[in-house]
């Protein structure tokens, strides 16, 4: 079965705030993005980099996926960020302002060079590109396919709206087109789609509505800037009880069909087509990753295995 790692919540933590860094192990998010870019002003870049490397070098028993958002490689800080961060072994690099496949490939080459020089298995460091300009939205499919290290595309709405010359609204109408293009690019490339931060940390009802919307679009996770938002996002991304029950029945019907040596899958006297079966498998694997069922389901079951 392919990797099915949960990335429902990816929490940004500023790299220049020791009080937040020391609490990172306590946050119940799926992943943490330690930020050396937007959250850190120019005068603090070097100090933040040193603080983050010190923190990661002492955090041995990591209980969540760890990404570091470096500065773009075309800035004077980007390569220094990589040089300092890679020795403390983050799981992935959150790659900001990635507008072309070539930019992702440049980072891939730097990571490969470091891995080979240090005896690290090639491909250890993953990449999560940020899709946050008009150009990057247009190129999102090519970016998603630019490297085997890329496991997802992450939307960044603030820079996107700035690049469009528009204001971000609470309705979300201004973001519907890029959200759709990004999630379609991700699905076509076989990677995850991670939505942008919801910035109003006091409006939990609006956060829930937005998360429900992006889940319906096909997103599998959301970035956030405040740990208070974690619980609601996890609630939304959890499969509903009735969805799990139905999916279990569908998989049982597959097993019965396999035992009978027939490719026809029937449930309660009705035919079940392949898209329904695939959705059931996805539901159960999501439920398994969240501890809701006892075992995952391999898609090989579709081939009678």
N, C-alpha and C positions, 0 to 999 in steps of 0.2 A: 504494500500500500504506500502511496506517495506521502511525503511529509504533510501532516495536517496540523501544523502548529497554530494555536490560537493567537491572534493578534487583534482581539476586539478593542483593547485599550492600549494606546501608546502614549505615555505621559511624558510631556516635556518637563525637564528640570534644568534651570539655568546653571551653567557651569561655573558661575562666579558667586554662588550662594552656598556656603558651607552648611548652613542650617538645613537646607532642603536636601543636599547631597547625603548628609548623614541619615536622613529618614528614608532614602530610596529603598532599602531592604524591607521597610515596613509597608510600603504602598502595595495594594492588592491588584495592581494593573498587570496586564500580560507582558508588557515591554516598557522600558524606560528609554527616552531619548535625551541624553545629556547634551545640552546645547552650548556650542562654542560660537554660534553665528549670531542670529538676531538678538538673543537675550543678553549679549555681552557687548558693551560699547568698545570703541576702538582702543581707548586707553587701558582697558582691562584684559585685552586678548591674551597677552602672555601670562599674566597672573592666573587667569581662568584655566588656561591649558595646563599649567603646573598643578593647580588644585585638582583638576579632573584626573590627571594621571596619578596623582598621589592617592586619591580616593579609590580608583579602580585597582591600583596595585595592592591595596589592603583589603578589598572586598573579595574574599576568596570563595565563600559559599553563596554564589549568586543564585537567586531564586526566581529570576525572570530574565527575559532576553534584554540585552544591553546594546543600545545603539549610541553612537556619538555623532551629532550633527557638526560636521566640520564646516569651515568657511569654503566657499567655492575655490577650486584650484587656480582660477585665474586671478585671485586676490593674492596679496602678499602674505596672507596667513595660512592659506589652504595646505600647502606642502609641509609647512612646519607643524600644522595640526596632525597630519598623517604620521610624520616622523615621531612625534611624541606619543600619539595615541595607540598605534599598532602594537608596541611592545607590551601594553597592558591588556591586550587581547579582548577588545569588544567583539560582540557577535557580528555586528554589521555597522556600516557607515551610512548615516542618513545624508544623502548627497543633495545639497540645495541647488536651486536654479539650474537644474539639468534640462537643457533645451534641445539637445541633439543626441543621437546614438553615439556619435564620436566622443562627446564629453563623458558619457558613461564608460566607453571603452578606454579612455585615458585613465580613469580611476581604476578600472579593472587591471590595466597593465601595471600600474603602481602597486596594487595589492599583490599581483602575481610575482613581481620582482621582489617584494619584501618576503613573501612566503618562501620562495626558492632560496633566498639568501639566509634564511633563518630555520630551515628544516621544518617548515610548517606545511601541512597537507594543502595542496593547491585547491583553492575554493573555500577555504575555511572562513574567510571574511566575506560576508554577504553585502549587498548593496540595496538600499531602498531610495530610489531617485524621487526627488520632489518635483512634481509637475505644477508649476506655479506662475507660468507666463503664457500668453497667447501662443507663442511659438512652441513651447513645450507641450501644450495641449494638442496642437496640430501634429506634433511628432511623437505623440505618446506611444503608439504601437511600436514604432521603430526603437524607441528607448527601451520599452519593455523587453524587446528581443535582443538587445545589444550585448548582453552578457548573461552567462549561466548563473552568475552570482545574484542576479536580480530576482527577488522573490515577490516583489509587489511594486505598485505605483502608489505614491502618496500625494493627494491633492493639497495644494496650499492656496487658500482662497484670497488671503489678503494681498499677496503680491499679484495674483491673477487679476483681481479687480483693479489694482493700480495699473497693471499693464494694459487693461481695457479702457482706463480713464473713466471708470464708473464707481459708484459707492456701493458697498455691500449692504444688503437689506435683510431684515428679519424674515421676509417671506421666502427667500431662497430662489426666487424666479431668476435672478441674475446669475445663479450658479448652476442651473439645471443643465444647460448645454455642456459646459466643461465636465460636470459630473458624469453625464451620460457618455461622453466621448472617452473619458479616462477609464470608466468601468468596462466599456466595450473593448478598449484596447487591452486592458488587463485580462479579461476573460479570453480574448482571442489568443493572447500570448501564454495563457495558462498560469498566470500569477495572481496574487491577491490585489484587491483594491482597498486602499485605506483613505478614509475621508478626512477633511480638514477640521481644524479646531473650531468648537463653538465657543465664542469669546465671552458671552454673558454668563458668568459663573453663578449668578443669582437666580436665573430663570430656568429652573429645572424642568418645568412643563414644556418650554420651547425646546430644550435640549432633547427631551424624550421624543417630541414630534419630529425633530430633524433626524434623529437617529433612526426612527421608524421609517422615515422617507428613504434614507440612504440604504437601509437594509433591503427595502423593496426594490431598489435600483440594482442591487447585487453586490454592494460593498460588504466586506467581511470585518471591517474594523474602523476605528475612528481615533484620530489624535485628540489630545486634550491637554489643557494647561493647569488643571486643578484636580487634585485627587478626590474632591467631593463629587465629581462627575462620574467616577468609575462605576459605582453601583448601578446607576440608571442605565448606562450603556451596556453593562453586562446583562441586565434584565432584558433589555430589548433584543440583544443578539442571542439569547437563550431560546432554543426551540420550545414552542408551546407543548404542553402535555399531550394534547390531542394529536399534534403533528408527530410526536414520537410514537404514540400508540399506533397511528395509521402506518407509519414507516415500518414498524416492527411486523405488522400484518403483511405488508407488501413483500418484505424480505422472506418471511415464512412462506409466502406463495411462490417466490422464486425457488426456494429450496424444494418445495413439493414438485414444482415443474421439472427441476433437475432430476429428482428421484424417479419421476415418471418418464424421463427421456423425451420431454416435449419442450418446444420453444414457446409454447403458448402459456402465458401467465394469467391466471384467473383469480379474482378475489371476490367472494360473495356472489359468484355467478357472473361477474363482469370482467371483461378483458382489461388488462393493465398494460399500457404501452410503455415503450422504453424510456421516454422522458420522465414519466412518473416514477419508474424504478430508479433512475439515476438521482432524482430529487430525494427519494426515500433513503438511498445510500448516503447522500450528502447530509441529510438531516440526522441520521444515526451517527455518522462520524463526528458531526458537530456536537451532538449530545454526548458522545463518548469522551470527547476532548474536554467537556465541561463536567464530567463525572455523573451524567444523568443515566447512562446505560453501562452495562458491564464490559462490552467488547465492541471493537470497531468492525466495519464491514468492508471487505476487499471487493473492488469492482470485478475481480476475476469470477465472482459468483455469477456474473452475467454470461460467462463462458462455460458454466457448469462445473467450475472448480471450487 
